[in-house]
Amino acid sequence: MRIATWNVNSIRSRIDRIEAWLQRSDVDVLAIQETKAREDQFPRDRIEALGYEVAHVGFNQWNGVAICSRVGLADVEIGFDAMPGWGEPIESEARAVGATVGGIRLWSLYVPNGRNLDDPHMAYKLDWLAHLATAAQGWLDADPQAQIALAGDWNIAPRDEDVWSMEFYVDKSHVSPGERSAFQGVVDAGYSDVVRPHAPGPGTYTYWDYQQLRFAKKRGMRIDFVLASPVLAARVEGAAIDREERKGKGASDHAPVVVELAD
C-alpha cells in the first residue's frame, strides 16, 4: 500500500499535474493540502474518474484539505477535537480532515503558517499544534494498536538540516524554538517521522519558494511530513520525496512525499 501527502498550492491550477501524477505514481491514498477551493469548485469528478473516493473540506480561496483513496474511505471527520479557529470573529479554517482508508486512520493536515515570530498568527499556530498533540495522544490512549498517519504540510523545519541556510532563517518563522517544540510535542504524543530514515538529509527538502530561483539553487525546506503511530510505523518499508514533480511549468512549490507500507 502506498500513501502520499502533497501541498498542491491550488487544486484548480494543478489538476492536470495531479491527475498525471496519480496515474504515474500509482498511490493508493493521497492527502492533499492547500486546495484553495470551495466544495463546489473542487474537481471531484476528475479525481473520482481515476478510481478514487474523495473527502474534501474548503470554505474559500484559502487553505483547504482533502483525502483521495482507492482503498475505501469512511468515517470522515472535519477538524480534530477542540481545533482552534482564526479571525475576528473566530471561525474554523479548512486545515484538517480525517478518514479511515484501508484500515488506517489518516489525517490530512495543513498547519498554520505563523507568518512572523511576533504575529498573532504565530500564537494561533502554536495553539493549533498543542491541541493537535492532545488529540493525537488521545487517539493512541484509546487504542494503542491504532494505525494512524498524520500527513501534511507542517510549516515547520524541525532540524537545522531541514533548511538550506540557518543564517538566512535567523529570527524567521518555521525554525523557531517554539515551533520546533510544538512539532516535538506531536512526536512525544507517540508518533514518529517515517520518511526521514529512508530519505535522510542534509539537502533533502520538500518545499522551494518560487522566488529567486530557489529550486534551481537547491535552497529549500523540509516541512512536509508523515508522522505515524507505532503499529503503522512498523509497516513502513520505504519512503521518498518526489523532487521531480517540483520541476517544469505549473509545478506546486511543494513536492509529494510517498510512504510504502507492507500489506
N, C-alpha and C positions, 0 to 999 in steps of 0.2 A: 504494500500500500504506500502511496506517495501523497504527502500533504505539503502544501506550499503557502507562503504568505507574500503579499505584494502590495505595496502602496502604488497605485496606478496613476495618481495625480490627475483625476478626471476620467471617469469611465467612458463618457461620451466621446472625448477626444482620442481615447486609446483603444476603443473597442475592436478595431481591426487587428491591432497588435495582440490584444488579449486573446481573441479567437485563434489567431495563428499560433500563439504560444501554448495555449491549452492543447491544441492538436499536436504540436511538436513535442511538448514535454510529457504528455500522457499522465498528468497528475490526476489523482482521484478526488482530491479536495483542495480548493483554493480559498484562502482567507484574503479578502480584498479590503484595503483602506483608502480613504480619501476619494470616494466615488464622486463627490461634488454633484450629487443628483438627488432630486426628489424621487419618490417611488414611481411616479408617472413618467419620469424621464429616464429611468434605468432601463437599459436594453436587455431586459429579461429574456425576450423571445430568442435573441441571437445566442445567448448562453445555453438556454434550455434546448435549442436545436442541436447542440453538441452532446446532449445526454446528461446535463447537469441540472439538479434541482437548485433553486436559489432562495436564500433568505437575505433580504436587504433592508436596511433602515437608513433613510436620508430625509432630512427636513427642509433643506435649502441648498444653495450652491456651495456650502462649506461642509467639511467633514464627510461623513457617510462611510458605512462599513457593510460588508456583505460576506456571505459564505456560499460557495458553489460546490456541490457534491454530487458525485455519481455513484456513491455507495450508501445512499439513504440520507435523509435529513429530517430530523424530528425534534420535538420539544424546543422550539425556537424561543429564545429569551432575549428581549431587548434591554440592554443595560444590566449591570450586576447590582446586588443589593446595596442600597444607600449610595449609589454612584452620584457624586456631586454634579451640579449643573453650573452654568456660567451666565453672566449678564445681569442687567438690571431692567426688569425683574429677572431673577434667576430662572433659567429654562434648561431643560435637558438637551444635551447635544448627542448627535449620532456618532458615538465613539466606541460602542461595544455591542456585539451581537454574539450570542452563543447558540449552539445547536449540537445535537448528537449525530455523529456521522461515522458509520462503520464501527460502532462500538466505542468511539472516542467522543468525549465532551470537548468540543473545540470552540475557542473564543477568538473572534477577530477583533483586535484592539487597536485603536488609534489614540495613543496617549497625547494629551495636550502639549503644545509646543513649549510653552513657558515664556517665549519671546525674549525677555531680558531678565537679569537676576533680580532687579528691583521692580519688575512689572507685577501688577496684581494677578496676571495670568500665571506667573510662576507659583504663587501660593495655591492657585487652583490646581495646577499640575501636581504639586506635592500632595495636596489633599486627595486628589483623584487616585494617585498611586497608593496612598495609605489605605484608602477604602478598598482598592483592588486587592492589596495584600491580605487584608482582613477577610474579604470574601473568599479569596483563593485558599486561605488556610482553613476556612470553614468547610469548604468542599472536601478537602482531604480529611479533616477531622470526622466528617460524617461518613466518609468511605475511603479508608487508606489505600484500598485497591483500585480506586477510580483511575481511569486513563483520561487525563486532562491535558490539553495543549493550549497554552496562552500564546497566540501568534499575532504578530503585527509590527507596526511602527511605534517603537517605544520613545522616540525622540530623546534618547539618552545614549551616550557612548560610555559604557561602564568602565573601560580601561583606557589608559593613555595610548596604547597601541591602536585604539579604535578611531583615532583621528589622525589626519596626515601631519598635523603640527600642533602640539600643545601650546607652543608660544603664540600661535595665531588665535587660539581659543581662550587665552587668559581673560578672565572677567566676562566670559560669554556663557550663554546657556548651553545645555546638553552635556557639559563635563563638570559641572559644579559639584562640590561635596554633597550638597543636599540632594541633588538629583541622583547621584550615584548611590547614595544611602537609600533613597526611595526604591530604586531598582533592586538593590540588595535585599530590601525588605520583602519583595516578592520571592526572591530566591530563598530567603530564610523561611518563608512560609511552606517550603517543601518542594520547590521547583528548580530545575537545572536547565542551563543553556545547552541544548543538544546539537547545536550546529558547530560551535567553536571547535570541539575536539576533532571534527572532520574537515574544518576549513579554518585552520589557525592563522593568526596574524604574526607579525605586523604587516601592514599593507593590504589587509583584507577588509573591504568595505562593501556597504550595501546602498549607499547614497552619495551622489556627487551633484553639487549645485550646478545649475545651468550656466552660471556666470563665470567669466574669467578662465574658460577652458579647463575647469576643474577635472572633468573626466579624463581628458587627454593628458593632463599633467599628473594624473593619479592622486589627486588631492580630494580624498573622500572621507566619509564617516561610516562607521558600523553602528547603525541604530535600529535595524530590523532584526527581530529575534523570534525564535520558537522556544519557549520555556515549557518543560514537560514535567508531569508528576512522576514519581519514582517508577511505577509499573510501566508507564508509557515510555519513559526514558530507556528502560531495559530492552525495549523492542527496536530501538534505533540502530540501523545497520550502516547508515551513511547520511551525508548531508552536503549541500553545495549551494553556492551563490551563483546565479546565472548572470554573470557580468556581461555576457554577450548581448543580453536583452537591453542593456543600457545604451547600446550603440545605435546609430542610424537616425533617420528622420522620424520625428514624432515619438521618441522614447520618453518614458517616465524618467524622473530624476532618481528613482529607486530601482534596484534590481530584484527579481524574485528570489526567494530563499526556499529551497526544497529539502525535505526530510524524507528519507527512505525508512519504512518500517517493516519489520518481519511480520509475516502473516500469523 
